[in-house]
Amino acid sequence: QHCLAFACGVMATVGAMHLTGGPTTALGRRKATSEKAFVLNVGLQFRSQAVADGFVKEWGKAAAYCLRNEAFLFAYEIAQSDQDPLKYLITERYRSKADYLGAHRSS
């Protein structure tokens, strides 16, 4: 029952965002264009592509959880360098530094 209520809330929120005419991402999340935010960029260097691939797979699971459960998380993305396939950059964008240090790090 809790999951159903959560799903209904998410659908209502997404619908309201679309009705406001604001820009959204491909996943339906509202793009924040004027809000102040806390951004954390994490650079990673791997020793092999196999290790990088394993990390990206597991990180994807954690990212999906965070995006589902943390309303204050605006973006959580990983990108591979076009110069070096063993270098990656994780970009995390939160409503505030307090949200990152508190709720995100304890979830």
KEKE-3310 file (N, C-alpha, C; in steps of 0.2 Angstrom, whole numbers, plus 5000, padded with zeros to 4 digits):
npx = (5004:5010:5019:5011:5005:5016:5020:5008:5010:5022:5018:5009:5016:5025:5016:5011:5023:5024:5013:5015:5024:5037:5054:5059:5069:5074:5070:5059:5061:5061:5070:5081:5083:5085:5088:5098:5111:5120:5134:5143:5158:5166:5180:5186:5198:5202:5210:5208:5197:5188:5186:5182:5169:5163:5161:5153:5142:5137:5137:5126:5115:5115:5113:5101:5093:5095:5090:5076:5073:5077:5071:5077:5088:5094:5102:5111:5124:5135:5149:5159:5176:5181:5193:5201:5197:5197:5194:5182:5169:5159:5144:5135:5121:5113:5100:5104:5120:5118:5108:5116:5126:5119:5105:5107:5120:5117:5108)
npy = (4994:5006:5008:5009:5021:5029:5028:5034:5047:5051:5050:5060:5071:5071:5073:5086:5094:5093:5100:5113:5117:5118:5114:5097:5082:5068:5058:5063:5071:5087:5100:5110:5127:5139:5138:5138:5127:5113:5106:5091:5085:5070:5063:5049:5036:5021:5005:4995:4991:4981:4982:4995:4994:4985:4993:5004:4997:4993:5005:5011:5004:5009:5023:5023:5019:5031:5041:5038:5039:5050:5065:5078:5076:5082:5078:5064:5058:5048:5049:5045:5048:5056:5056:5047:5031:5025:5034:5042:5053:5058:5066:5075:5082:5092:5099:5106:5108:5103:5093:5084:5081:5076:5068:5061:5055:5046:5037)
npz = (5000:5004:4993:4983:4986:4985:4972:4966:4971:4964:4951:4951:4954:4943:4933:4936:4934:4921:4917:4920:4911:4912:4908:4906:4909:4899:4907:4913:4924:4932:4925:4933:4932:4938:4951:4966:4970:4977:4971:4967:4961:4956:4951:4943:4941:4933:4933:4924:4910:4913:4927:4928:4921:4930:4941:4936:4933:4946:4952:4945:4950:4963:4960:4954:4965:4973:4965:4965:4978:4984:4985:4985:4977:4963:4951:4946:4939:4928:4918:4904:4900:4884:4880:4888:4890:4903:4912:4922:4927:4940:4943:4955:4960:4972:4981:4992:5002:5014:5012:5005:5014:5025:5024:5011:5013:5023:5018)
capx = (5000:5015:5022:5005:5004:5022:5019:5003:5013:5027:5014:5005:5022:5028:5011:5011:5029:5023:5007:5018:5027:5044:5058:5061:5074:5071:5066:5053:5063:5061:5076:5082:5087:5087:5089:5105:5112:5126:5136:5149:5160:5170:5184:5188:5203:5202:5216:5206:5190:5184:5185:5177:5163:5160:5159:5148:5136:5135:5135:5120:5110:5115:5110:5093:5090:5095:5085:5070:5071:5079:5068:5082:5093:5093:5105:5116:5126:5142:5151:5166:5180:5182:5201:5204:5191:5197:5193:5175:5167:5152:5142:5130:5118:5108:5096:5109:5125:5116:5105:5121:5130:5114:5100:5110:5125:5114:5103)
capy = (5000:5012:5008:5012:5029:5033:5028:5039:5053:5052:5051:5067:5076:5072:5077:5093:5097:5094:5105:5119:5119:5119:5109:5091:5078:5062:5053:5066:5075:5094:5103:5116:5132:5145:5136:5137:5120:5110:5101:5088:5081:5065:5060:5042:5033:5014:5001:4991:4992:4976:4985:5001:4991:4982:4999:5007:4993:4993:5012:5012:5002:5014:5029:5022:5020:5038:5045:5036:5040:5057:5071:5083:5075:5085:5075:5059:5055:5046:5050:5042:5053:5054:5056:5041:5026:5022:5040:5044:5059:5057:5073:5074:5089:5092:5105:5110:5104:5100:5087:5079:5078:5073:5063:5057:5051:5041:5033)
capz = (5000:5004:4987:4978:4987:4983:4964:4964:4972:4959:4945:4951:4953:4936:4929:4938:4931:4913:4916:4921:4905:4913:4904:4909:4906:4896:4912:4916:4930:4930:4924:4937:4928:4942:4958:4969:4972:4979:4966:4969:4955:4958:4946:4945:4936:4934:4930:4918:4908:4917:4934:4926:4919:4936:4945:4933:4934:4953:4953:4942:4955:4969:4957:4953:4972:4976:4961:4967:4985:4987:4981:4985:4972:4956:4946:4948:4933:4927:4911:4903:4896:4877:4879:4891:4892:4910:4917:4923:4931:4943:4945:4959:4961:4977:4983:4997:5004:5020:5010:5003:5020:5030:5021:5006:5015:5028:5015)
cpx = (5004:5017:5017:5005:5010:5022:5014:5006:5018:5023:5011:5011:5024:5022:5010:5017:5027:5018:5010:5022:5035:5048:5059:5066:5070:5068:5060:5055:5063:5068:5076:5086:5089:5088:5096:5105:5119:5128:5143:5151:5166:5174:5187:5193:5203:5208:5214:5199:5185:5182:5180:5170:5159:5157:5153:5141:5133:5133:5128:5114:5109:5111:5103:5090:5089:5090:5078:5068:5073:5077:5072:5088:5091:5096:5111:5119:5133:5143:5158:5170:5181:5189:5204:5198:5191:5196:5185:5174:5160:5150:5135:5127:5112:5105:5101:5115:5123:5112:5110:5124:5125:5110:5104:5115:5123:5109:5106)
cpy = (5006:5013:5011:5020:5032:5033:5034:5046:5055:5054:5058:5072:5077:5075:5084:5097:5098:5099:5112:5122:5120:5113:5103:5087:5072:5058:5057:5071:5082:5096:5110:5121:5138:5144:5136:5130:5118:5105:5098:5084:5077:5062:5053:5039:5025:5011:4997:4992:4987:4979:4991:4999:4988:4988:5002:5003:4993:5000:5014:5010:5007:5021:5029:5022:5027:5042:5044:5038:5046:5063:5077:5082:5077:5081:5070:5056:5053:5047:5048:5047:5051:5054:5049:5036:5024:5028:5041:5050:5057:5064:5072:5081:5089:5099:5109:5105:5100:5093:5082:5076:5074:5067:5059:5052:5045:5037:5027)
cpz = (5000:4997:4982:4979:4985:4975:4962:4965:4966:4953:4945:4951:4946:4932:4930:4935:4924:4912:4917:4915:4906:4909:4909:4906:4903:4900:4915:4922:4927:4930:4929:4934:4932:4949:4960:4971:4974:4974:4968:4963:4958:4952:4948:4939:4938:4931:4924:4916:4912:4924:4933:4925:4925:4940:4942:4933:4941:4955:4951:4947:4961:4966:4956:4960:4974:4972:4963:4974:4988:4983:4981:4980:4966:4950:4949:4942:4933:4920:4910:4898:4889:4876:4882:4893:4899:4915:4916:4927:4933:4945:4949:4961:4966:4978:4988:4999:5011:5018:5008:5010:5025:5027:5016:5009:5020:5025:5012)
residu = (GLN:HIS:CYS:LEU:ALA:PHE:ALA:CYS:GLY:VAL:MET:ALA:THR:VAL:GLY:ALA:MET:HIS:LEU:THR:GLY:GLY:PRO:THR:THR:ALA:LEU:GLY:ARG:ARG:LYS:ALA:THR:SER:GLU:LYS:ALA:PHE:VAL:LEU:ASN:VAL:GLY:LEU:GLN:PHE:ARG:SER:GLN:ALA:VAL:ALA:ASP:GLY:PHE:VAL:LYS:GLU:TRP:GLY:LYS:ALA:ALA:ALA:TYR:CYS:LEU:ARG:ASN:GLU:ALA:PHE:LEU:PHE:ALA:TYR:GLU:ILE:ALA:GLN:SER:ASP:GLN:ASP:PRO:LEU:LYS:TYR:LEU:ILE:THR:GLU:ARG:TYR:ARG:SER:LYS:ALA:ASP:TYR:LEU:GLY:ALA:HIS:ARG:SER:SER)
# end
